[in-house]
Amino acid sequence: MDYNTGHPHATPNFRNLVLRPMWMTMKTALRTVPYLGKAKFLKNNYHAQEAVMMDDFTAERIGSDHPSHGHKYAPDRESTDVMPFLERPVTVMYPYERLEDLEPWLFVPGNYNGRIGIVWETCTACKACVKACPNDCLHMTTETRVNVLDTTEEGDEWHGFGSGIEAGGLAARKKENFDELADNHNLMFDHVGAPQQYDFAEIIDISGDKATVRWQNGSGIETLDSNSLTPAEVDIVSGQIDLGRCMFCGLCAESCPFESFFMTNEYDGMTGYTREDLWMDASRTRLLPAVHQERVDMELAKRAQKEQKKREKKAVRAAAEA
């Protein structure tokens, strides 16, 4: 075989098999040495790249007294341009420092399997997630919620295909800061249960367009326009999750036919001193619909179309009987 027809570095000789790999390895090592790594013969700009450690939002959130505020670092996180070899931090001092604070460009990827989150408005308690879980992490509980069909407002495309309020049932009313609650809740940073966007009440009586309700938050009895209320219900949901047994395989999310289960990007806020602390109830696993609004809208359209066809068949049957 004629080796001279290929690339000169591909010729199997002592230079290419021994000397050149050693030189490449030594060059790679030299690039990481302060000052020496900036030498032109290494053909490397590793130490020349500088980036501001945080954006304006992060700087405002952690405060100006944070040690990283106003500092510039090379990609190897050298601490100063004058004496970079004196202090070269290797790890993030978690939980006192956070990765998002120090290096905002190193964000958690979207396909990371963090804490399990559920959009209760679309959950039907079909138990597909419970059956799919290999570690028996999911357990059924109850949750007062608003059905996805009842989240529509007058003027929306699918308005009117939900249920109606009735005496003896439950009702919900959007809080005044409904949208603000969703905008201000940061799933990655807050590490607490998602805020409840509704106030729930028991319907005592309905008279005309007025409804008398008893609020469950203890604020008393009130009579108000029934149009301002949305039907609510107490449903069985897969709300309790034992994270001590969970291996974050994501099978529950894959098995959910209603796009209710999601693996969030939250990697913090899932620890405790006892195994009981690893039990997360329905309030902690709740995801606001705004987090996955596209999926919620898809499920809403699917259920509304199903309800529409059901009503059309019922109307045809009633007309035939008449």
C-alpha positions as CSV (number, residue, x, y, z in Angstrom):
1,M,0.0,0.0,0.0
2,D,1.3,3.5,-0.9
3,Y,1.1,5.7,2.2
4,N,2.5,8.7,0.4
5,T,-0.9,9.4,-1.4
6,G,-2.6,10.4,1.9
7,H,-2.2,13.3,4.3
8,P,1.4,13.7,5.5
9,H,0.2,13.5,9.2
10,A,-1.5,10.1,8.4
11,T,1.8,8.4,7.4
12,P,2.5,5.7,10.0
13,N,5.9,6.7,11.1
14,F,7.7,7.6,14.4
15,R,6.9,11.3,14.0
16,N,3.2,10.8,13.5
17,L,2.7,8.0,15.9
18,V,4.8,9.2,18.8
19,L,6.2,12.8,18.5
20,R,3.1,14.5,17.2
21,P,0.6,13.1,19.7
22,M,3.0,14.1,22.5
23,W,3.3,17.6,21.1
24,M,-0.5,18.0,20.8
25,T,-0.9,16.8,24.4
26,M,1.8,19.2,25.7
27,K,0.2,22.1,23.7
28,T,-3.2,21.4,25.2
29,A,-1.7,21.4,28.7
30,L,0.2,24.6,28.2
31,R,-2.9,26.4,27.0
32,T,-4.3,26.1,30.5
33,V,-1.3,27.7,32.2
34,P,-1.8,31.4,33.0
35,Y,0.4,33.8,31.0
36,L,2.1,31.0,29.2
37,G,-1.2,29.9,27.7
38,K,-1.4,33.3,25.9
39,A,1.7,32.6,23.8
40,K,1.1,33.0,20.1
41,F,2.9,29.8,19.1
42,L,0.1,27.8,20.9
43,K,-2.4,29.3,18.4
44,N,-5.0,29.6,21.1
45,N,-7.2,32.4,22.5
46,Y,-8.3,30.5,25.5
47,H,-7.3,33.1,28.0
48,A,-8.2,36.0,25.8
49,Q,-12.0,35.3,26.1
50,E,-13.6,37.3,28.8
51,A,-17.3,37.4,29.7
52,V,-19.3,39.3,32.3
53,M,-20.3,36.8,34.9
54,M,-24.0,37.8,35.2
55,D,-26.7,39.7,33.4
56,D,-28.5,42.7,34.8
57,F,-31.4,40.6,36.2
58,T,-29.1,38.3,38.1
59,A,-27.0,41.3,39.4
60,E,-30.1,43.0,40.7
61,R,-31.4,39.8,42.3
62,I,-28.3,38.8,44.3
63,G,-27.2,42.4,45.2
64,S,-24.1,44.5,44.6
65,D,-22.2,43.0,47.6
66,H,-22.0,39.6,45.9
67,P,-18.3,38.7,45.3
68,S,-19.0,38.1,41.6
69,H,-20.7,41.4,41.0
70,G,-18.8,43.6,38.6
71,H,-16.1,40.9,38.0
72,K,-14.9,39.5,34.7
73,Y,-13.7,36.0,34.3
74,A,-12.0,34.0,31.6
75,P,-13.6,30.6,30.7
76,D,-11.5,28.8,33.3
77,R,-12.9,31.2,35.9
78,E,-9.5,32.9,36.8
79,S,-10.2,35.4,39.5
80,T,-8.0,38.3,38.3
81,D,-6.0,39.4,35.3
82,V,-3.0,40.4,37.5
83,M,-2.4,37.3,39.6
84,P,-4.7,34.7,38.1
85,F,-2.9,31.7,39.6
86,L,-3.5,32.8,43.3
87,E,-7.2,32.0,43.3
88,R,-8.7,29.7,40.8
89,P,-12.1,28.4,42.0
90,V,-12.9,24.9,40.8
91,T,-16.4,24.3,42.1
92,V,-19.5,26.3,42.8
93,M,-19.9,26.6,46.6
94,Y,-23.5,25.2,46.5
95,P,-25.9,26.1,48.1
96,Y,-24.2,29.4,49.0
97,E,-23.4,30.0,45.4
98,R,-25.6,28.9,42.5
99,L,-24.7,28.0,39.0
100,E,-27.2,30.5,37.6
101,D,-25.6,33.3,39.6
102,L,-22.0,32.6,38.7
103,E,-22.3,31.5,35.1
104,P,-25.7,32.4,33.5
105,W,-24.6,30.8,30.2
106,L,-24.4,27.4,31.9
107,F,-28.2,27.0,32.2
108,V,-30.0,23.7,33.0
109,P,-31.0,22.1,29.6
110,G,-34.6,21.8,28.7
111,N,-34.6,18.0,28.6
112,Y,-33.2,17.8,32.2
113,N,-35.4,15.6,34.4
114,G,-35.9,17.6,37.5
115,R,-38.8,17.8,39.9
116,I,-42.1,16.4,38.7
117,G,-44.8,19.0,38.0
118,I,-48.4,18.5,37.1
119,V,-50.9,20.9,35.5
120,W,-54.0,20.0,37.6
121,E,-56.5,21.7,35.2
122,T,-55.9,19.0,32.6
123,C,-55.5,15.9,35.0
124,T,-58.4,13.4,34.9
125,A,-57.1,10.9,37.5
126,C,-56.9,8.1,35.0
127,K,-54.0,6.6,37.0
128,A,-51.9,6.0,33.9
129,C,-48.9,7.6,35.7
130,V,-49.5,5.5,38.8
131,K,-49.4,2.3,36.7
132,A,-46.3,3.4,34.7
133,C,-44.2,4.3,37.8
134,P,-41.8,1.4,38.4
135,N,-40.9,2.6,42.0
136,D,-44.4,3.2,43.3
137,C,-43.7,6.9,43.8
138,L,-47.2,8.3,42.9
139,H,-50.2,8.2,45.2
140,M,-53.7,9.5,44.8
141,T,-55.0,12.5,46.7
142,T,-57.6,15.2,46.3
143,E,-57.3,18.7,45.0
144,T,-59.7,21.5,44.7
145,R,-59.3,22.8,41.1
146,V,-60.8,24.4,38.0
147,N,-61.3,22.1,35.0
148,V,-59.5,23.2,31.8
149,L,-62.9,23.5,30.1
150,D,-64.0,26.0,32.7
151,T,-60.9,28.2,32.4
152,T,-62.2,29.9,29.2
153,E,-63.7,33.3,29.4
154,E,-66.6,34.9,27.4
155,G,-65.4,35.6,23.9
156,D,-63.0,32.7,23.8
157,E,-63.4,30.1,21.0
158,W,-64.2,27.3,23.3
159,H,-66.3,29.2,25.9
160,G,-69.5,27.5,27.0
161,F,-68.4,23.9,26.7
162,G,-67.6,23.6,30.4
163,S,-69.9,23.0,33.3
164,G,-72.1,25.5,35.1
165,I,-72.3,26.6,38.7
166,E,-75.0,25.2,40.9
167,A,-76.1,25.5,44.5
168,G,-74.3,23.1,46.8
169,G,-71.3,22.9,44.5
170,L,-68.0,24.8,44.4
171,A,-67.0,27.9,42.6
172,A,-63.7,29.7,41.9
173,R,-62.9,33.3,41.3
174,K,-59.7,34.6,39.7
175,K,-57.5,36.6,42.1
176,E,-57.0,40.3,41.2
177,N,-53.3,39.6,40.5
178,F,-54.0,36.4,38.5
179,D,-51.6,37.2,35.7
180,E,-49.0,38.8,38.0
181,L,-48.8,35.6,40.1
182,A,-47.9,33.6,37.0
183,D,-45.4,36.2,35.8
184,N,-43.6,36.5,39.1
185,H,-43.4,32.8,39.9
186,N,-40.0,31.5,38.7
187,L,-40.0,27.7,38.6
188,M,-36.2,27.4,38.7
189,F,-35.5,29.8,41.6
190,D,-38.5,29.8,44.0
191,H,-38.4,26.2,45.1
192,V,-41.8,26.5,46.8
193,G,-45.3,25.5,45.8
194,A,-46.8,27.4,42.9
195,P,-49.1,30.2,44.0
196,Q,-52.9,29.5,43.9
197,Q,-54.5,31.8,41.3
198,Y,-58.0,31.2,42.4
199,D,-60.1,31.8,45.5
200,F,-62.5,28.9,46.1
201,A,-66.0,29.1,47.7
202,E,-69.0,26.9,48.5
203,I,-72.1,28.0,46.7
204,I,-74.9,28.5,49.2
205,D,-77.7,29.8,46.9
206,I,-78.2,31.0,43.4
207,S,-81.0,33.6,42.7
208,G,-81.2,35.0,39.2
209,D,-77.8,36.3,38.3
210,K,-76.7,36.5,41.9
211,A,-74.9,33.8,43.9
212,T,-74.3,33.6,47.6
213,V,-71.0,31.9,48.5
214,R,-69.0,31.1,51.5
215,W,-65.3,31.6,50.9
216,Q,-63.0,28.7,51.9
217,N,-60.3,31.1,53.0
218,G,-62.4,32.2,55.9
219,S,-63.3,35.6,54.6
220,G,-67.0,35.0,55.2
221,I,-70.2,34.9,53.1
222,E,-70.7,37.2,50.1
223,T,-73.3,37.7,47.4
224,L,-72.0,38.6,44.0
225,D,-72.6,38.2,40.3
226,S,-72.6,34.6,39.2
227,N,-70.9,35.6,36.0
228,S,-67.8,36.4,38.0
229,L,-67.5,32.8,39.2
230,T,-66.1,29.7,37.5
231,P,-67.2,26.2,38.4
232,A,-64.8,24.3,40.6
233,E,-64.6,20.7,41.8
234,V,-62.8,18.4,44.2
235,D,-61.1,15.7,42.1
236,I,-58.9,12.8,42.8
237,V,-55.4,13.4,41.4
238,S,-52.0,11.9,41.4
239,G,-50.9,14.6,43.7
240,Q,-48.5,13.1,46.2
241,I,-45.0,12.1,45.0
242,D,-42.4,10.4,47.1
243,L,-39.2,11.8,45.8
244,G,-37.2,9.5,48.1
245,R,-38.2,6.6,45.8
246,C,-38.3,8.6,42.5
247,M,-35.5,7.9,40.0
248,F,-36.6,10.7,37.7
249,C,-37.1,8.3,34.7
250,G,-39.9,10.4,33.3
251,L,-42.1,7.4,32.5
252,C,-45.0,9.2,34.3
253,A,-44.8,12.1,31.9
254,E,-44.5,9.8,28.9
255,S,-47.6,7.8,29.9
256,C,-49.9,10.7,30.6
257,P,-52.4,10.9,27.7
258,F,-53.6,14.4,28.7
259,E,-50.2,16.2,28.7
260,S,-50.5,16.9,32.4
261,F,-47.2,15.6,33.7
262,F,-43.9,17.4,33.1
263,M,-40.4,16.9,34.3
264,T,-39.4,20.4,35.3
265,N,-35.9,21.9,35.3
266,E,-35.9,22.4,39.1
267,Y,-33.0,20.6,40.7
268,D,-33.1,22.4,44.1
269,G,-35.7,22.4,46.9
270,M,-36.0,18.6,46.9
271,T,-34.1,17.8,50.1
272,G,-34.9,17.4,53.7
273,Y,-33.7,15.9,57.0
274,T,-36.3,13.0,57.1
275,R,-37.9,10.8,54.5
276,E,-41.2,12.5,55.3
277,D,-39.7,15.8,54.0
278,L,-39.4,14.1,50.5
279,W,-43.1,13.7,50.2
280,M,-44.5,16.5,48.0
281,D,-48.2,17.1,48.1
282,A,-50.5,18.5,45.5
283,S,-49.7,22.1,46.2
284,R,-46.0,21.5,45.7
285,T,-46.4,19.5,42.5
286,R,-48.8,22.0,40.9
287,L,-47.6,23.7,37.8
288,L,-49.3,26.9,36.6
289,P,-50.9,26.4,33.2
290,A,-48.9,29.4,31.9
291,V,-45.7,27.4,32.2
292,H,-47.0,25.0,29.5
293,Q,-49.7,27.1,28.0
294,E,-49.3,25.6,24.5
295,R,-50.0,22.1,25.8
296,V,-52.9,23.3,27.9
297,D,-54.5,24.9,24.9
298,M,-54.1,21.7,22.9
299,E,-55.8,19.7,25.6
300,L,-58.5,22.4,25.9
301,A,-59.3,22.3,22.2
302,K,-59.4,18.5,22.2
303,R,-61.8,18.3,25.1
304,A,-64.0,21.1,23.8
305,Q,-64.3,19.4,20.4
306,K,-65.2,16.2,22.1
307,E,-67.9,18.0,24.2
308,Q,-69.2,19.8,21.1
309,K,-69.7,16.5,19.2
310,K,-71.4,15.0,22.2
311,R,-73.9,17.9,22.4
312,E,-74.5,17.7,18.6
313,K,-75.3,14.0,18.9
314,K,-77.6,14.7,21.8
315,A,-79.4,17.4,19.9
316,V,-79.9,15.1,16.9
317,R,-81.2,12.3,19.1
318,A,-83.6,14.7,20.9
319,A,-84.9,16.0,17.5
320,A,-85.5,12.4,16.3
321,E,-87.4,11.5,19.4
322,A,-89.6,14.6,19.0
